[in-house]
């Protein structure tokens, strides 16, 4: 029996309400389901999904997951999370076959998931790195370790260009964000 949304036979609703988005994303395990399914474009069976989620939750490789760890995740997925995601219209969940895949509607959540769990280096570390490199280069030039062929002005100019490029990239990435959201960074 395939579980779809409460909206009838159509497995994908026309839009996700704000309440639905908040409800779907309010639980870390559901966010991890969406993350995994985004990586596995063709979908997955629940056993594979529960194994990977248990590995992430226990911070171990999937092959190190015990039966009990996987079963705990499997049960909550089967009874709670996958039906909730199917009701929201973001996954197709077939209980009988034990398969789950993203619907087209799930792409609406991508922008929220991208800010939820990021693996990129925070920008303040980029700027601190540039400052550290500049400090080291300045100290090396001051004690005469750098060759005389590299003038101090070239070091300063190079660092200025690197800083300008980093700031330009950073500015272009946050250009579409409202100012209210930027003050918290």
TISENU-251249 format. One record per atom (N, C-alpha, C): residue in one letter; y, z, x negated. Coordinates in steps of 0.05 Angstrom, whole numbers, padded with zeros to 5 digits, always signed. Each point is the difference from the previous one (the first is absolute). Example, Ala and Ser with C-alpha at 12.3 -4.5 7.8 and 13.67 -1.06 7.14 Angstrom:
a-00114+00156-00264a+00024+00000+00018a+00024+00000-00018s+00021-00014+00007s+00024+00001-00016s+00022+00014+00015
END
This chain:
x-00023+00000-00017x+00023+00000+00017x+00025+00000-00018x+00016-00020+00002x+00024-00002-00015x+00022+00017+00013x+00015+00014-00016x+00022+00016+00011x+00026-00015-00007x+00016-00004+00020x+00026-00013-00005x+00022+00019+00010x+00022-00011+00007x+00023+00016+00009x-00003+00007+00029x+00016+00018+00009x+00001+00008+00028x+00014-00021+00017x+00010-00021-00012x+00016-00019+00014x-00016-00021+00014x-00026+00004+00003x-00016-00020+00013x-00019-00013-00019x-00008-00025+00006x-00019-00015-00016x+00012-00011-00026x+00026-00003+00000x+00014-00010-00024x-00001+00021-00022x-00013-00006-00023x-00003+00020-00021x+00026+00006-00015x+00021-00016+00004x+00025+00005-00015x+00023+00001+00020x+00014+00023+00001x+00023+00002+00018x+00023-00018-00010x+00019-00005+00018x+00022-00017-00008x+00018+00013-00020x+00002+00026+00001x+00017+00014-00019x-00010+00029-00003x+00006+00011-00023x-00006+00029-00004x+00025+00016+00005x-00002+00020+00017x+00023+00016+00006x+00004+00019-00024x+00024+00011-00001x+00006+00019-00022x-00019+00024+00001x-00006+00010+00024x-00019+00022+00003x-00028-00007-00010x-00009-00025+00006x-00026-00009-00010x+00000-00002-00030x+00021-00011-00012x+00001-00001-00029x-00001+00027-00012x+00016+00019+00010x+00000+00027-00010x-00027+00013+00003x-00013-00004+00023x-00026+00012+00005x-00021-00011-00020x+00000-00026-00003x-00019-00013-00018x+00003+00010-00029x+00025+00001-00009x+00006+00006-00028x+00003+00030-00005x-00003+00017+00020x+00004+00029-00003x-00024+00013-00015x-00022-00014-00001x-00024+00011-00012x-00006-00014-00026x-00004+00015-00022x-00005-00012-00026x-00026-00017+00000x-00020+00010+00014x-00026-00015+00000x+00004-00027+00013x+00016-00002+00022x+00004-00025+00013x+00016-00019-00019x+00020+00011-00014x+00015-00016-00019x-00019-00011-00022x-00019+00016-00008x-00019-00009-00021x-00019-00022+00012x-00007+00003+00025x-00016-00021+00013x+00015-00027-00002x+00025+00001+00008x+00017-00024+00000x+00003-00011-00028x+00003+00018-00020x+00003-00009-00028x-00026-00014-00009x-00023+00012+00006x-00025-00012-00008x-00004-00027+00014x+00005-00001+00026x-00004-00025+00014x+00020-00022-00009x+00023+00008-00009x+00019-00019-00011x-00011-00012-00026x-00015+00015-00015x-00012-00010-00025x-00025-00016+00006x-00015+00007+00021x-00024-00014+00008x+00007-00018+00024x+00012-00022-00005x+00010-00017+00022x-00021-00008+00020x-00025-00002-00008x-00021-00009+00019x-00010+00022+00018x+00010+00025-00004x-00010+00023+00015x-00021+00015-00016x-00013+00019+00014x-00019+00017-00014x-00019+00012+00020x-00022+00010-00011x-00016+00017+00018x+00008+00029-00004x-00006+00017+00019x+00010+00027-00001x-00012+00016-00023x-00024-00006-00008x-00012+00014-00023x+00016-00005-00025x+00006-00025-00006x+00016-00007-00024x+00028+00013+00002x+00012-00001+00023x+00026+00011+00005x+00000+00031-00005x-00020+00013+00012x-00001+00029-00003x-00006+00008-00028x-00016-00015-00015x-00005+00006-00028x+00025-00002-00016x+00016-00021+00003x+00024-00004-00015x+00021+00022+00007x+00003+00006+00025x+00019+00021+00008x-00008+00027-00011x-00026+00006+00001x-00010+00026-00012x+00006+00000-00030x-00003-00022-00013x+00006-00001-00029x+00029+00005-00005x+00018-00012+00016x+00028+00005-00004x+00007+00029+00006x-00011+00011+00021x+00006+00027+00008x-00011+00021-00020x-00022-00006-00013x-00011+00018-00019x+00006-00007-00029x+00016-00021-00003x+00009-00009-00027x-00023-00004-00019x-00020-00015+00010x-00023-00007-00017x-00007-00030+00006x-00015-00012-00018x-00009-00028+00006x-00019-00001+00024x-00001-00022+00014x-00017-00002+00024x-00029+00007-00005x-00010-00007-00023x-00028+00005-00006x-00006+00030-00004x+00021+00016-00003x-00004+00029-00004x+00002+00016+00027x+00004-00014+00022x+00003+00013+00026x-00028+00010+00009x+00000+00025+00010x-00025+00011+00011x-00003-00008+00029x-00024+00003+00010x-00006-00006+00028x+00018+00016+00018x+00004+00025-00006x+00015+00018+00017x+00030-00008+00001x+00011-00008-00023x+00028-00009-00001x+00004-00025+00016x-00019-00019-00003x+00003-00025+00015x-00004+00004+00030x-00019+00017+00007x-00006+00005+00028x+00023+00013+00014x+00014+00018-00013x+00024+00014+00011x+00021-00021+00007x+00005-00019-00018x+00020-00021+00005x-00010-00019+00021x-00025-00008-00002x-00012-00018+00019x+00003+00010+00029x-00007+00026+00004x+00001+00012+00027x+00029-00001+00011x+00019+00008-00016x+00028+00000+00010x+00010-00028+00005x-00008-00019-00017x+00007-00028+00005x-00011-00010+00027x-00026+00005+00003x-00015-00010+00024x+00011+00013+00026x+00005+00026-00001x+00007+00014+00024x+00030+00000+00006x+00017-00001-00020x+00029+00004+00004x+00017-00024-00010x-00001-00005-00026x+00020-00017-00012x-00003-00030+00008x-00024-00010-00002x-00004-00029+00007x+00006-00005+00029x-00009+00017+00019x+00008-00004+00028x+00030+00001+00004x+00014+00018-00014x+00029+00002+00002x+00014-00025-00011x-00010-00011-00022x+00011-00024-00011x-00006-00024+00018x-00023+00000+00012x-00007-00022+00019x+00017+00002+00025x+00004+00024+00010x+00017+00004+00024x+00029-00010-00006x+00009+00004-00024x+00027-00009-00008x+00001-00031-00004x-00024-00012-00002x-00001-00029-00003x+00003-00010-00028x-00004+00018-00020x+00003-00009-00027x-00026-00006-00014x-00023+00009+00012x-00026-00008-00011x-00018-00008+00023x-00019-00017-00007x-00023-00006+00017x-00023+00017-00010x-00010+00017+00018x-00021+00019-00008x-00024-00005+00019x-00022-00007-00012x-00025-00005+00015x-00019+00023-00007x-00002+00019+00019x-00018+00023-00005x-00029-00007-00004x-00009-00019+00016x-00028-00007-00001x-00008-00013-00027x+00017-00017-00010x-00005-00013-00026x+00010+00017-00023x+00017+00019+00005x+00011+00017-00022x+00019-00015-00017x+00016-00019+00012x+00018-00016-00016x+00029+00006+00009x+00018-00004-00018x+00028+00003+00006x+00017-00020-00017x+00020-00011+00013x+00018-00019-00014x+00028+00002+00012x+00019-00008-00016x+00028+00000+00009x+00005-00022+00021x+00018+00005+00018x+00009-00020+00018x+00026-00011-00011x+00010-00021+00012x+00025-00012-00010x+00023+00020+00005x-00003+00017+00020x+00021+00020+00006x+00004+00020-00022x-00021+00004-00017x+00002+00020-00021x+00021-00006-00021x+00008-00026-00002x+00020-00007-00019x+00027+00013+00005x+00004+00008+00025x+00025+00015+00007x+00002+00025-00016x-00022+00012-00007x+00000+00026-00014x+00003-00003-00030x-00001-00024-00011x+00001-00004-00029x+00026+00011-00012x+00022-00004+00013x+00025+00011-00012x+00000+00030-00001x-00013+00013+00019x-00001+00029-00001x-00020+00010-00021x-00022-00014-00003x-00020+00008-00019x+00009-00005-00029x+00017-00020-00004x+00009-00005-00027x+00017+00022-00011x+00015+00015+00017x+00016+00022-00009x-00015+00026+00000x-00023+00001+00013x-00015+00024+00002x-00014+00008-00025x-00016-00018-00011x-00015+00006-00024x+00007-00022-00021x+00018+00006-00017x+00008-00020-00020x-00011+00007-00027x-00007-00020-00014x-00011+00004-00027x+00020-00009-00021x+00024-00009+00009x+00020-00010-00020x+00013+00024-00013x+00012-00005-00023x+00014+00020-00015x+00027+00005+00013x+00007+00025+00005x+00026+00005+00012x+00022-00009-00018x+00022-00010+00012x+00021-00013-00016x+00014+00019-00019x+00001+00026+00006x+00013+00018-00019x-00016+00001-00026x-00026-00004+00001x-00016-00002-00025x+00007-00025-00016x+00005-00022+00014x+00008-00025-00013x+00025+00005-00016x+00020+00012+00013x+00026+00005-00013x-00003+00020-00022x-00016+00020+00004x-00005+00020-00022x-00013-00014-00024x-00019-00018+00005x-00013-00015-00021x+00019-00017-00016x+00018-00013+00014x+00020-00016-00014x+00018+00017-00017x+00008+00023+00011x+00017+00019-00015x-00015+00011-00024x-00025+00005+00003x-00016+00010-00023x-00002-00021-00022x-00005-00024+00008x-00002-00022-00020x+00027-00004-00014x+00022+00002+00016x+00026-00003-00012x+00006+00023-00020x-00008+00024+00007x+00005+00023-00017x-00016-00003-00026x-00025-00008+00002x-00017-00003-00023x+00011-00023-00018x+00008-00022+00012x+00011-00022-00016x+00026+00009-00014x+00017+00015+00014x+00025+00009-00012x-00006+00019-00024x-00019+00018+00004x-00007+00019-00022x-00012-00015-00024x-00017-00020+00006x-00012-00016-00022x+00021-00015-00015x+00020-00011+00015x+00022-00014-00013x+00017+00019-00016x+00004+00024+00010x+00018+00019-00014x-00012+00009-00026x-00027+00003-00001x-00012+00009-00025x-00009-00023-00018x+00006-00024+00009x-00005-00024-00017x-00029-00010+00000x-00015+00008+00020x-00028-00009+00001x-00001-00029+00009x+00017-00008+00019x+00001-00028+00009x+00011-00017-00022x-00010-00025-00002x+00011-00018-00021x+00030-00005+00004x+00013-00004-00022x+00029-00005+00002x+00006-00026+00015x-00020-00017+00003x+00005-00026+00014x+00004+00005+00030x-00007+00024+00010x+00004+00007+00028x+00025+00017+00003x+00022-00013+00007x+00025+00016+00002x+00000+00018+00024x+00015+00022-00003x+00002+00020+00022x+00009-00013+00026x+00018-00020-00002x+00010-00013+00023x-00023-00015+00015x-00019-00011-00015x-00023-00014+00013x-00017+00020+00015x-00004+00023-00011x-00015+00021+00013x+00013+00008+00027x+00026+00005-00002x+00015+00008+00024x+00000-00023+00021x+00004-00024-00009x+00000-00023+00018x-00027-00004+00013x-00021+00002-00016x-00027-00003+00011x-00006+00021+00021x+00007+00025-00005x-00004+00021+00019x+00016-00004+00025x+00024-00010-00003x+00017-00005+00023x-00012-00022+00018x-00011-00020-00012x-00013-00022+00015x-00025+00011+00015x-00016+00016-00014x-00024+00012+00013x+00008+00017+00023x+00020+00017-00004x+00010+00017+00022x+00010-00016+00023x+00015-00021-00005x+00011-00017+00021x-00022-00014+00016x-00020-00009-00014x-00023-00013+00014x-00014+00020+00017x-00006+00023-00011x-00014+00021+00016x+00016+00008+00025x+00026+00004-00004x+00018+00007+00023x+00001-00022+00020x+00000-00025-00009x+00000-00023+00019x-00025-00002+00016x-00023+00004-00013x-00025+00000+00014x-00001+00023+00021x+00008+00023-00009x+00000+00024+00017x+00018-00005+00024x+00024-00011-00005x+00019-00005+00022x-00011-00020+00020x-00014-00021-00010x-00010-00020+00019x-00023+00011+00016x-00015+00020-00010x-00022+00012+00014x+00009+00018+00023x+00023+00013-00004x+00009+00019+00020x+00024-00011+00016x+00006-00026-00003x+00023-00011+00013x-00002+00000+00030x-00025-00002+00011x-00003+00000+00029x-00003+00028+00013x+00000+00020-00017x-00004+00027+00011x+00027+00012+00008x+00000+00014+00023x+00026+00013+00008x+00009+00021-00019x+00026+00004-00002x+00011+00019-00019x-00010+00028+00006x-00005+00007+00025x-00010+00027+00007x-00026+00006-00014x-00018-00021-00003x-00025+00004-00013x+00002+00002-00030x+00021-00011-00012x+00003-00001-00029x+00009+00027-00011x+00014+00016+00015x+00010+00025-00011x-00022+00020-00006x-00024-00004+00012x-00022+00018-00005x-00015-00006-00025x+00006-00022-00014x-00015-00008-00024x+00010+00011-00025
END
